[in-house]
Amino acid sequence: MQPNECHICNKVYASTNAYKSHLASRKHRDMQVKVASTPVTESSQNDQPVEKNPEKIQRANWQERLIAATTQDEFEAIMKEKMEAVKPLEETDCLFCCHAADSFELNLEHMTKAHSFFIPDATYLVDVKGLIKYLADKIAIANVCIFCNGKGRAMHSTEAAQHHMISKDHCKMAYENGEDEEYADFYDFSPMYSDEETNSDEEWEDVAEAMTTTTISGRRRPTRAHISENEVELTLPSGISIGHRSFRTYWKQNLRHNEVVAGSRQDPEMIRLMSGQHNLLEHTTGNGLSSMSVAAHQQLQMHKIRQRESRLQHRREYEFRTKIGFIGNSQKHLVDPSRPT
């Protein structure tokens, strides 16, 4: 018998603390009483030992240890140990099943055809391999559904997360309601509005006081007026920021400090801990601001505004076509009696 093996419950534990926690659990004590009250037969003594599934044992160990954790430090230590022990998915491994392709491109083709997986705003994606690797780590290490994004019941294995995504038709990225900010590092939306005219003085308007240079970045105010890198904001020596008229809707949002924070801060502990190891999820600086640049955040907000306007335009066209269809269906139609049926 191994040092941390419970022969009564047929379980093996990776550490002494986890083994001691199991011995003190009610489940173990109930099993002790059950085994003691069961008569031992001759056939049971001659039975061969049952072969154990290492993956199943490991999965049960992680689950039981995480549940038994009583402090935040203990929980984080167990999670870090799990991150180091779990085998990550390779770039040729499917995110949703056990299929292994011969190349990264064939893997993308398989996920598209077999699981209807697609990448939102693929036109502006600049690091497709980095994005797929990030999603793979969320599934294999954090055991998170990439659509639920940590909501719902916890899962403790790659297989459990994959089975959930297939059965629930969740083979897709969470990309609405601000969740797309999690993937900002892999996108570049600047080509979308690079053709905008930003040099005309008459098309600049004052921005709300909350969007001053000091408020956004915490740096010293500039000694001279300058245009931001994304060419949609002019900062005056006084610290007042001036925004382009075409982005009036965005400026009226009166963005606050705590709104420029990555969506991953609201995710469960597993996602937050994973971000510390892979440096892929957003972090915040000492003054409470997100490390994601304000320019990148503005790009995302502007992109959302354009998407919303496009959806409204499509909706108006659809409603117009529907209205015309109803008018056509309401017209009387007389059947020609001479026409053969």
Contacts in CASP RR format, 6 or more apart in sequence:
PFRMAT RR
TARGET T0000
AUTHOR 0000-0000-0000
METHOD contacts of the structure
MODEL  1
MQPNECHICNKVYASTNAYKSHLASRKHRDMQVKVASTPVTESSQNDQPV
EKNPEKIQRANWQERLIAATTQDEFEAIMKEKMEAVKPLEETDCLFCCHA
ADSFELNLEHMTKAHSFFIPDATYLVDVKGLIKYLADKIAIANVCIFCNG
KGRAMHSTEAAQHHMISKDHCKMAYENGEDEEYADFYDFSPMYSDEETNS
DEEWEDVAEAMTTTTISGRRRPTRAHISENEVELTLPSGISIGHRSFRTY
WKQNLRHNEVVAGSRQDPEMIRLMSGQHNLLEHTTGNGLSSMSVAAHQQL
QMHKIRQRESRLQHRREYEFRTKIGFIGNSQKHLVDPSRPT
1 7 0 8 1.000
2 12 0 8 1.000
3 16 0 8 1.000
3 19 0 8 1.000
4 12 0 8 1.000
4 13 0 8 1.000
4 14 0 8 1.000
4 15 0 8 1.000
4 16 0 8 1.000
4 18 0 8 1.000
4 19 0 8 1.000
5 11 0 8 1.000
5 12 0 8 1.000
5 13 0 8 1.000
6 12 0 8 1.000
6 13 0 8 1.000
6 19 0 8 1.000
6 22 0 8 1.000
6 23 0 8 1.000
6 28 0 8 1.000
8 28 0 8 1.000
8 31 0 8 1.000
8 32 0 8 1.000
8 35 0 8 1.000
9 22 0 8 1.000
9 27 0 8 1.000
9 28 0 8 1.000
9 31 0 8 1.000
10 50 0 8 1.000
10 52 0 8 1.000
11 22 0 8 1.000
11 57 0 8 1.000
11 60 0 8 1.000
11 61 0 8 1.000
12 52 0 8 1.000
12 57 0 8 1.000
12 61 0 8 1.000
13 19 0 8 1.000
13 22 0 8 1.000
13 61 0 8 1.000
13 65 0 8 1.000
14 58 0 8 1.000
14 61 0 8 1.000
14 65 0 8 1.000
14 81 0 8 1.000
15 65 0 8 1.000
18 61 0 8 1.000
18 64 0 8 1.000
18 65 0 8 1.000
18 68 0 8 1.000
21 64 0 8 1.000
21 65 0 8 1.000
21 68 0 8 1.000
22 28 0 8 1.000
22 64 0 8 1.000
22 68 0 8 1.000
25 68 0 8 1.000
55 157 0 8 1.000
58 85 0 8 1.000
59 156 0 8 1.000
59 157 0 8 1.000
59 160 0 8 1.000
62 78 0 8 1.000
62 82 0 8 1.000
62 156 0 8 1.000
63 156 0 8 1.000
65 78 0 8 1.000
66 75 0 8 1.000
66 78 0 8 1.000
66 79 0 8 1.000
66 154 0 8 1.000
66 156 0 8 1.000
69 75 0 8 1.000
69 78 0 8 1.000
75 269 0 8 1.000
76 269 0 8 1.000
76 273 0 8 1.000
79 269 0 8 1.000
79 270 0 8 1.000
79 273 0 8 1.000
80 273 0 8 1.000
80 277 0 8 1.000
82 141 0 8 1.000
83 141 0 8 1.000
83 273 0 8 1.000
83 274 0 8 1.000
83 277 0 8 1.000
86 140 0 8 1.000
86 141 0 8 1.000
86 158 0 8 1.000
87 140 0 8 1.000
88 136 0 8 1.000
88 137 0 8 1.000
88 140 0 8 1.000
88 141 0 8 1.000
89 95 0 8 1.000
89 136 0 8 1.000
89 137 0 8 1.000
89 139 0 8 1.000
89 140 0 8 1.000
89 158 0 8 1.000
90 100 0 8 1.000
90 136 0 8 1.000
91 104 0 8 1.000
91 107 0 8 1.000
91 129 0 8 1.000
91 132 0 8 1.000
91 133 0 8 1.000
91 136 0 8 1.000
92 100 0 8 1.000
92 101 0 8 1.000
92 102 0 8 1.000
92 103 0 8 1.000
92 104 0 8 1.000
92 106 0 8 1.000
92 107 0 8 1.000
93 99 0 8 1.000
93 100 0 8 1.000
93 101 0 8 1.000
93 107 0 8 1.000
93 136 0 8 1.000
94 100 0 8 1.000
94 101 0 8 1.000
94 107 0 8 1.000
94 110 0 8 1.000
94 111 0 8 1.000
94 114 0 8 1.000
94 115 0 8 1.000
95 111 0 8 1.000
95 115 0 8 1.000
95 117 0 8 1.000
95 132 0 8 1.000
95 135 0 8 1.000
95 136 0 8 1.000
95 139 0 8 1.000
95 146 0 8 1.000
95 162 0 8 1.000
95 165 0 8 1.000
95 171 0 8 1.000
96 111 0 8 1.000
96 114 0 8 1.000
96 115 0 8 1.000
96 117 0 8 1.000
96 162 0 8 1.000
96 165 0 8 1.000
96 166 0 8 1.000
96 171 0 8 1.000
97 114 0 8 1.000
97 115 0 8 1.000
97 162 0 8 1.000
97 166 0 8 1.000
99 107 0 8 1.000
99 110 0 8 1.000
99 114 0 8 1.000
101 107 0 8 1.000
101 109 0 8 1.000
101 110 0 8 1.000
104 129 0 8 1.000
104 132 0 8 1.000
107 132 0 8 1.000
108 128 0 8 1.000
108 132 0 8 1.000
111 117 0 8 1.000
111 171 0 8 1.000
112 118 0 8 1.000
115 166 0 8 1.000
115 171 0 8 1.000
116 171 0 8 1.000
116 172 0 8 1.000
117 171 0 8 1.000
117 172 0 8 1.000
118 172 0 8 1.000
119 125 0 8 1.000
119 128 0 8 1.000
119 131 0 8 1.000
119 173 0 8 1.000
120 173 0 8 1.000
120 175 0 8 1.000
120 180 0 8 1.000
121 187 0 8 1.000
121 189 0 8 1.000
121 303 0 8 1.000
122 128 0 8 1.000
124 187 0 8 1.000
124 188 0 8 1.000
124 189 0 8 1.000
124 191 0 8 1.000
124 192 0 8 1.000
124 303 0 8 1.000
125 131 0 8 1.000
125 186 0 8 1.000
125 187 0 8 1.000
126 186 0 8 1.000
126 187 0 8 1.000
126 188 0 8 1.000
127 185 0 8 1.000
127 186 0 8 1.000
128 186 0 8 1.000
130 186 0 8 1.000
131 183 0 8 1.000
131 186 0 8 1.000
134 183 0 8 1.000
134 186 0 8 1.000
134 278 0 8 1.000
134 280 0 8 1.000
135 146 0 8 1.000
135 173 0 8 1.000
137 274 0 8 1.000
137 278 0 8 1.000
137 280 0 8 1.000
138 144 0 8 1.000
138 146 0 8 1.000
138 271 0 8 1.000
138 274 0 8 1.000
139 145 0 8 1.000
139 146 0 8 1.000
139 158 0 8 1.000
139 161 0 8 1.000
139 162 0 8 1.000
139 165 0 8 1.000
140 158 0 8 1.000
141 274 0 8 1.000
142 270 0 8 1.000
142 271 0 8 1.000
142 273 0 8 1.000
142 274 0 8 1.000
143 154 0 8 1.000
143 155 0 8 1.000
143 156 0 8 1.000
143 157 0 8 1.000
143 158 0 8 1.000
143 160 0 8 1.000
143 161 0 8 1.000
143 270 0 8 1.000
144 150 0 8 1.000
144 155 0 8 1.000
144 161 0 8 1.000
144 268 0 8 1.000
144 270 0 8 1.000
144 271 0 8 1.000
145 155 0 8 1.000
145 161 0 8 1.000
145 164 0 8 1.000
145 165 0 8 1.000
145 168 0 8 1.000
145 170 0 8 1.000
146 165 0 8 1.000
146 170 0 8 1.000
146 172 0 8 1.000
146 173 0 8 1.000
146 174 0 8 1.000
147 165 0 8 1.000
147 168 0 8 1.000
147 170 0 8 1.000
147 171 0 8 1.000
147 172 0 8 1.000
147 173 0 8 1.000
147 174 0 8 1.000
148 164 0 8 1.000
148 170 0 8 1.000
148 174 0 8 1.000
149 174 0 8 1.000
149 179 0 8 1.000
149 182 0 8 1.000
149 267 0 8 1.000
149 271 0 8 1.000
150 267 0 8 1.000
150 268 0 8 1.000
150 270 0 8 1.000
150 271 0 8 1.000
154 268 0 8 1.000
154 270 0 8 1.000
155 161 0 8 1.000
155 164 0 8 1.000
164 170 0 8 1.000
165 171 0 8 1.000
173 183 0 8 1.000
174 182 0 8 1.000
175 183 0 8 1.000
178 263 0 8 1.000
178 304 0 8 1.000
179 263 0 8 1.000
180 300 0 8 1.000
181 262 0 8 1.000
181 263 0 8 1.000
181 282 0 8 1.000
181 292 0 8 1.000
181 297 0 8 1.000
181 300 0 8 1.000
182 262 0 8 1.000
182 263 0 8 1.000
182 264 0 8 1.000
182 281 0 8 1.000
182 282 0 8 1.000
184 262 0 8 1.000
184 282 0 8 1.000
184 292 0 8 1.000
184 296 0 8 1.000
184 297 0 8 1.000
184 300 0 8 1.000
185 280 0 8 1.000
185 292 0 8 1.000
188 299 0 8 1.000
189 299 0 8 1.000
189 300 0 8 1.000
189 302 0 8 1.000
189 303 0 8 1.000
190 230 0 8 1.000
190 299 0 8 1.000
192 302 0 8 1.000
192 303 0 8 1.000
192 306 0 8 1.000
193 232 0 8 1.000
193 302 0 8 1.000
196 231 0 8 1.000
196 232 0 8 1.000
196 244 0 8 1.000
196 246 0 8 1.000
197 203 0 8 1.000
198 227 0 8 1.000
198 231 0 8 1.000
198 232 0 8 1.000
198 244 0 8 1.000
203 244 0 8 1.000
203 245 0 8 1.000
203 246 0 8 1.000
204 234 0 8 1.000
204 242 0 8 1.000
204 243 0 8 1.000
204 244 0 8 1.000
204 245 0 8 1.000
205 242 0 8 1.000
205 243 0 8 1.000
205 244 0 8 1.000
205 245 0 8 1.000
205 248 0 8 1.000
205 251 0 8 1.000
206 240 0 8 1.000
206 242 0 8 1.000
206 243 0 8 1.000
207 233 0 8 1.000
207 240 0 8 1.000
207 241 0 8 1.000
207 242 0 8 1.000
207 243 0 8 1.000
207 251 0 8 1.000
208 251 0 8 1.000
208 252 0 8 1.000
208 254 0 8 1.000
209 240 0 8 1.000
210 254 0 8 1.000
210 255 0 8 1.000
210 256 0 8 1.000
211 233 0 8 1.000
211 241 0 8 1.000
211 251 0 8 1.000
211 254 0 8 1.000
211 255 0 8 1.000
212 239 0 8 1.000
212 240 0 8 1.000
212 241 0 8 1.000
213 219 0 8 1.000
213 221 0 8 1.000
213 222 0 8 1.000
213 235 0 8 1.000
213 239 0 8 1.000
213 241 0 8 1.000
214 221 0 8 1.000
214 239 0 8 1.000
215 257 0 8 1.000
216 241 0 8 1.000
216 260 0 8 1.000
216 294 0 8 1.000
217 289 0 8 1.000
217 294 0 8 1.000
218 287 0 8 1.000
218 289 0 8 1.000
221 237 0 8 1.000
221 238 0 8 1.000
221 239 0 8 1.000
222 235 0 8 1.000
222 237 0 8 1.000
222 239 0 8 1.000
223 237 0 8 1.000
224 237 0 8 1.000
225 234 0 8 1.000
225 235 0 8 1.000
225 236 0 8 1.000
225 237 0 8 1.000
226 234 0 8 1.000
226 235 0 8 1.000
227 233 0 8 1.000
227 234 0 8 1.000
227 235 0 8 1.000
228 234 0 8 1.000
228 235 0 8 1.000
228 295 0 8 1.000
229 295 0 8 1.000
230 295 0 8 1.000
230 298 0 8 1.000
230 299 0 8 1.000
232 243 0 8 1.000
232 244 0 8 1.000
232 247 0 8 1.000
232 298 0 8 1.000
232 302 0 8 1.000
233 241 0 8 1.000
233 242 0 8 1.000
233 243 0 8 1.000
233 244 0 8 1.000
233 298 0 8 1.000
234 241 0 8 1.000
234 242 0 8 1.000
234 243 0 8 1.000
235 241 0 8 1.000
235 242 0 8 1.000
236 242 0 8 1.000
243 251 0 8 1.000
247 302 0 8 1.000
247 305 0 8 1.000
249 305 0 8 1.000
250 298 0 8 1.000
250 301 0 8 1.000
250 302 0 8 1.000
250 305 0 8 1.000
253 301 0 8 1.000
257 288 0 8 1.000
257 289 0 8 1.000
260 289 0 8 1.000
260 290 0 8 1.000
260 292 0 8 1.000
260 294 0 8 1.000
260 297 0 8 1.000
261 282 0 8 1.000
261 284 0 8 1.000
261 288 0 8 1.000
261 289 0 8 1.000
261 290 0 8 1.000
262 281 0 8 1.000
262 282 0 8 1.000
262 283 0 8 1.000
262 284 0 8 1.000
262 290 0 8 1.000
262 292 0 8 1.000
263 282 0 8 1.000
264 271 0 8 1.000
264 272 0 8 1.000
264 275 0 8 1.000
264 281 0 8 1.000
264 282 0 8 1.000
265 272 0 8 1.000
265 282 0 8 1.000
265 284 0 8 1.000
267 281 0 8 1.000
271 281 0 8 1.000
272 281 0 8 1.000
274 281 0 8 1.000
275 281 0 8 1.000
275 282 0 8 1.000
275 283 0 8 1.000
276 283 0 8 1.000
282 290 0 8 1.000
282 291 0 8 1.000
282 292 0 8 1.000
283 290 0 8 1.000
283 291 0 8 1.000
284 290 0 8 1.000
284 291 0 8 1.000
285 291 0 8 1.000
290 297 0 8 1.000
END
